[in-house]
Amino acid sequence: MSDLRTHAAEIAEQFSDHLDVDEDDVEERLQNLVDEYRVPVDEARRSVVNSYLDEAGLERDELGRGGAEETLLADIDEDEQWVDVTAKVVDLWDPRSDSISQVGLLGDESGTLKFVSFKTSELPELDEGAVYELGNVVTDEYQGNFSVKLNRTTTIEELDEDIEVGDDDVTIEGALVDIQSGSGLIKRCPEEGCTRVLQNGRCNEHGNVEGEFDLRIKGVVDDGNEVHDVIFNKEMTEELTGISLEEAKQMAMDALDTTIVVDEMRDDLVGVYYRVTGPTFGRYVLADETERLTGPADAEAVLIKARSI
């Protein structure tokens, strides 16, 4: 079965309880977007799904599971996938938004992952320390960090057992040899539950939107044997650079150019040695703790390596 045919079959299954959807029609819509308009497959799929949602008068979290399967938390590495997980509620945090019912950390033997439950889903609250079978949750991605969203179709069953939660943190030491594009002062989609970085003012899912400013660094750390892609979120970026989000916005406003922020970060950080600790997601290490080291960095050699990446 071709890749587009697989997507078409999954979409048709998702809407099978709501619309009379033909796989051939779905595939034709996908094919048209991919071949005629050169739209990436993932974006084409989102566009087709959104059109069927509008036709059915549904919200995304009312959609059926479309082939959810039991998944370990550490194996989640794609956005907008429907999965089942069995996990322990490791920690609960105070929600930062009135729209969120619960937010916290789930854990299984493979590691930990953030979860969010929205008030509109009207789900029972999870208890810290309890173990649950969570059916039909949706994966989400933010700064390379994956999470799961509980939705109206999510099933919750508490289990009378415990789980020994695995530790997925790593520690690397090395020179920061590059700061990649998509770093510095960026804008994210403001729509509820969406955190995608805008490209030319456009969100892949919600189209042209007025974005919200954020800070991040997508860096490359060389430990002498291999290179590691590391993502520093806003808090870590502010700590690393000494530049707050408000200061970065003012810098960009004064220069009428947002790139001045990442340029200053490169001048200050590239060639410096760091110890970075955090979980891994896909190819990324997500920096939870960062320490500046006084290692024997050969600045010229590091810059030569950075230019070669």
C-alpha positions as CSV (number, residue, x, y, z in Angstrom):
1,M,0.0,0.0,0.0
2,S,1.4,3.4,-1.0
3,D,2.1,6.1,1.7
4,L,-0.9,8.2,0.4
5,R,-3.2,5.2,0.4
6,T,-2.2,4.4,4.0
7,H,-3.1,8.0,5.0
8,A,-6.3,7.8,3.1
9,A,-7.4,4.6,4.8
10,E,-6.6,6.0,8.2
11,I,-8.6,9.2,7.5
12,A,-11.5,7.3,6.1
13,E,-11.5,5.2,9.3
14,Q,-11.4,8.2,11.5
15,F,-14.6,9.7,9.9
16,S,-16.4,6.3,9.4
17,D,-18.9,7.1,12.3
18,H,-19.6,10.6,11.0
19,L,-19.5,10.7,7.2
20,D,-19.8,8.5,4.2
21,V,-16.1,8.8,3.3
22,D,-14.6,6.9,0.4
23,E,-10.9,6.0,0.5
24,D,-10.5,6.7,-3.2
25,D,-11.8,10.2,-2.7
26,V,-9.5,10.9,0.2
27,E,-6.5,9.6,-1.7
28,E,-7.5,11.8,-4.7
29,R,-7.6,14.9,-2.4
30,L,-4.2,14.1,-0.9
31,Q,-2.7,13.4,-4.3
32,N,-4.0,16.7,-5.7
33,L,-2.4,18.7,-2.8
34,V,0.9,16.8,-3.0
35,D,1.3,16.6,-6.8
36,E,-0.4,19.8,-8.0
37,Y,0.4,22.2,-5.2
38,R,3.6,20.6,-3.9
39,V,2.2,20.5,-0.3
40,P,4.2,18.2,2.1
41,V,2.3,15.0,2.9
42,D,1.8,15.9,6.6
43,E,0.4,19.3,5.8
44,A,-1.8,17.8,3.0
45,R,-3.2,15.3,5.6
46,R,-4.0,18.0,8.1
47,S,-5.7,20.0,5.3
48,V,-7.9,17.1,4.2
49,V,-8.8,16.2,7.8
50,N,-9.7,19.8,8.5
51,S,-12.0,19.9,5.5
52,Y,-13.8,16.7,6.7
53,L,-14.1,18.2,10.2
54,D,-15.8,21.2,8.8
55,E,-18.1,19.0,6.6
56,A,-19.0,16.9,9.7
57,G,-19.3,19.9,12.0
58,L,-16.8,18.3,14.4
59,E,-14.0,19.5,16.6
60,R,-10.7,17.7,16.3
61,D,-11.0,16.1,19.7
62,E,-14.4,14.6,18.8
63,L,-12.8,12.5,16.1
64,G,-12.4,8.8,16.4
65,R,-9.1,7.1,17.2
66,G,-8.3,6.0,13.6
67,G,-6.0,3.1,14.6
68,A,-4.7,4.0,18.0
69,E,-2.2,1.4,19.4
70,E,-0.5,0.7,22.7
71,T,2.7,2.8,22.8
72,L,5.5,3.3,25.2
73,L,6.0,7.0,26.1
74,A,9.6,7.0,24.9
75,D,8.5,5.7,21.5
76,I,6.3,8.8,20.8
77,D,8.1,10.8,18.1
78,E,5.3,12.0,15.8
79,D,2.8,14.8,16.1
80,E,-1.0,14.3,15.9
81,Q,-0.9,10.5,16.4
82,W,-3.7,8.6,18.2
83,V,-2.2,6.2,20.8
84,D,-3.0,4.2,23.9
85,V,-0.7,4.4,26.9
86,T,-0.5,2.7,30.3
87,A,1.3,5.1,32.6
88,K,1.7,6.4,36.2
89,V,0.9,10.0,37.1
90,V,4.3,11.1,38.3
91,D,3.6,14.8,39.0
92,L,0.8,17.3,38.7
93,W,1.5,21.0,38.0
94,D,-0.6,24.1,38.4
95,P,-2.3,24.9,35.1
96,R,-1.2,28.2,33.5
97,S,-4.4,28.6,31.6
98,D,-8.1,28.6,32.7
99,S,-8.8,26.3,29.7
100,I,-6.7,23.5,31.2
101,S,-8.1,21.1,33.7
102,Q,-4.9,19.2,34.5
103,V,-1.3,19.2,33.4
104,G,1.5,17.1,34.6
105,L,4.0,14.3,34.0
106,L,3.2,10.7,33.0
107,G,5.7,7.9,33.4
108,D,6.2,4.3,32.3
109,E,9.2,2.0,32.2
110,S,10.6,3.8,29.1
111,G,10.6,7.3,30.7
112,T,8.3,10.3,31.2
113,L,6.1,12.6,29.1
114,K,4.0,15.7,29.7
115,F,0.2,15.4,29.5
116,V,-2.5,18.0,29.2
117,S,-6.3,17.6,29.8
118,F,-8.6,20.5,28.8
119,K,-11.7,21.5,30.7
120,T,-13.8,21.2,27.5
121,S,-13.1,17.5,27.4
122,E,-15.0,17.1,30.7
123,L,-12.8,14.1,31.8
124,P,-12.4,12.8,35.4
125,E,-9.2,14.1,37.1
126,L,-6.2,11.9,37.4
127,D,-4.6,11.3,40.9
128,E,-0.9,11.7,41.4
129,G,0.8,8.3,42.0
130,A,-2.0,6.3,40.4
131,V,-1.6,4.1,37.3
132,Y,-4.1,4.4,34.4
133,E,-4.8,2.9,31.0
134,L,-5.4,5.9,28.8
135,G,-7.1,5.0,25.5
136,N,-7.2,7.3,22.5
137,V,-4.9,10.2,23.5
138,V,-3.4,12.5,20.9
139,T,0.4,13.3,20.6
140,D,1.6,16.9,20.4
141,E,5.0,18.4,19.8
142,Y,6.6,21.6,21.3
143,Q,10.2,22.6,20.8
144,G,11.0,19.0,19.9
145,N,9.4,17.9,23.2
146,F,6.5,15.5,22.7
147,S,3.4,15.3,25.0
148,V,0.0,13.8,24.9
149,K,-3.4,15.5,25.1
150,L,-6.4,13.9,26.7
151,N,-9.6,14.6,24.7
152,R,-13.3,13.9,24.7
153,T,-12.8,10.5,23.2
154,T,-10.1,9.4,25.7
155,T,-11.0,6.5,27.9
156,I,-9.6,6.3,31.5
157,E,-9.3,3.2,33.5
158,E,-7.4,3.1,36.9
159,L,-5.3,0.0,37.5
160,D,-4.5,-1.6,40.8
161,E,-0.8,-1.8,40.1
162,D,2.4,0.2,40.2
163,I,4.9,1.1,37.5
164,E,8.7,1.6,38.0
165,V,9.2,4.7,35.9
166,G,12.3,4.7,33.8
167,D,14.9,7.6,33.7
168,D,15.4,9.0,30.2
169,D,17.7,11.8,31.1
170,V,21.2,12.1,29.6
171,T,24.2,14.3,30.4
172,I,26.5,15.6,27.7
173,E,29.6,17.8,27.9
174,G,31.1,19.6,25.0
175,A,31.4,22.8,22.9
176,L,28.4,24.5,21.5
177,V,29.6,24.5,17.8
178,D,26.5,25.9,16.1
179,I,23.2,27.7,16.7
180,Q,20.8,26.7,13.9
181,S,18.1,28.5,12.0
182,G,14.8,28.7,13.9
183,S,16.6,30.0,17.0
184,G,16.4,33.3,18.9
185,L,13.2,35.4,18.8
186,I,10.5,33.3,17.2
187,K,6.7,33.4,16.9
188,R,4.3,30.6,17.8
189,C,0.7,29.9,16.8
190,P,-1.6,31.4,19.4
191,E,-4.5,28.9,18.9
192,E,-5.4,26.9,22.0
193,G,-3.4,23.7,22.2
194,C,-1.2,24.6,19.2
195,T,2.5,25.6,19.8
196,R,3.8,25.4,16.2
197,V,6.5,27.9,15.1
198,L,5.2,30.2,12.4
199,Q,6.9,30.3,9.1
200,N,6.5,33.7,7.4
201,G,3.5,34.4,9.7
202,R,1.8,31.1,8.8
203,C,0.9,28.0,11.0
204,N,0.8,24.7,9.1
205,E,-2.5,23.9,10.7
206,H,-4.2,27.3,11.3
207,G,-2.9,29.3,8.4
208,N,-2.1,33.0,8.7
209,V,-2.2,34.1,12.4
210,E,-0.9,36.8,14.6
211,G,1.8,34.9,16.5
212,E,3.1,35.1,20.0
213,F,6.7,35.8,20.7
214,D,8.9,33.1,22.3
215,L,12.7,32.4,22.8
216,R,14.6,29.2,22.0
217,I,17.9,27.9,20.9
218,K,18.4,24.9,18.6
219,G,22.1,24.2,19.2
220,V,24.7,21.6,18.3
221,V,27.0,20.4,21.0
222,D,30.1,18.4,20.1
223,D,31.4,16.2,22.9
224,G,34.5,15.2,21.0
225,N,33.1,11.9,19.7
226,E,29.7,12.9,18.2
227,V,27.5,15.9,17.9
228,H,24.1,16.3,19.7
229,D,21.1,18.4,18.7
230,V,20.0,20.3,21.8
231,I,16.9,22.4,22.3
232,F,16.9,25.1,25.0
233,N,13.4,26.4,25.8
234,K,12.6,30.0,26.8
235,E,13.7,29.6,30.4
236,M,16.9,27.8,29.5
237,T,17.7,30.4,26.8
238,E,17.1,33.3,29.1
239,E,19.4,31.6,31.7
240,L,22.1,30.8,29.1
241,T,22.2,34.2,27.4
242,G,21.1,36.6,30.1
243,I,18.6,38.0,27.6
244,S,14.9,38.0,28.7
245,L,12.0,37.7,26.2
246,E,11.1,41.3,26.8
247,E,14.7,42.4,26.2
248,A,14.8,40.4,23.0
249,K,11.6,41.9,21.7
250,Q,13.0,45.4,22.5
251,M,16.3,44.6,20.7
252,A,14.4,43.5,17.6
253,M,12.1,46.5,17.7
254,D,15.1,48.9,18.0
255,A,16.9,47.2,15.0
256,L,13.7,46.5,13.0
257,D,15.1,43.1,12.6
258,T,14.5,39.9,14.7
259,T,17.7,38.3,13.5
260,I,19.8,40.6,15.7
261,V,18.8,38.5,18.7
262,V,20.2,35.2,17.4
263,D,23.3,37.0,16.0
264,E,24.1,38.2,19.5
265,M,23.5,34.8,20.9
266,R,25.9,33.2,18.4
267,D,28.6,35.8,19.2
268,D,28.4,35.0,23.0
269,L,27.8,31.3,23.0
270,V,29.4,29.5,20.1
271,G,32.8,28.1,21.1
272,V,31.9,27.8,24.8
273,Y,31.8,24.4,26.7
274,Y,28.7,23.3,28.5
275,R,27.3,20.5,30.5
276,V,23.7,19.8,29.5
277,T,21.3,17.4,31.2
278,G,17.8,16.5,30.0
279,P,15.6,13.9,28.4
280,T,16.0,12.8,24.8
281,F,13.1,13.0,22.2
282,G,14.0,11.7,18.8
283,R,17.3,13.2,17.8
284,Y,17.0,16.1,20.3
285,V,18.3,16.5,23.9
286,L,16.0,18.9,25.8
287,A,18.0,21.0,28.1
288,D,16.6,20.9,31.7
289,E,19.9,21.9,33.4
290,T,22.8,23.7,31.8
291,E,26.2,24.6,33.3
292,R,28.9,26.7,31.6
293,L,32.3,25.0,31.8
294,T,35.8,26.3,31.6
295,G,36.9,23.6,29.2
296,P,39.9,23.9,26.9
297,A,38.0,25.2,24.0
298,D,40.1,26.1,20.9
299,A,37.9,28.9,19.7
300,E,39.2,28.9,16.1
301,A,38.9,25.1,15.8
302,V,35.4,25.2,17.1
303,L,34.4,28.0,14.7
304,I,35.9,26.0,11.8
305,K,33.8,23.0,12.8
306,A,30.7,25.1,13.1
307,R,31.1,26.5,9.6
308,S,31.4,23.0,8.3
309,I,28.1,21.7,9.7
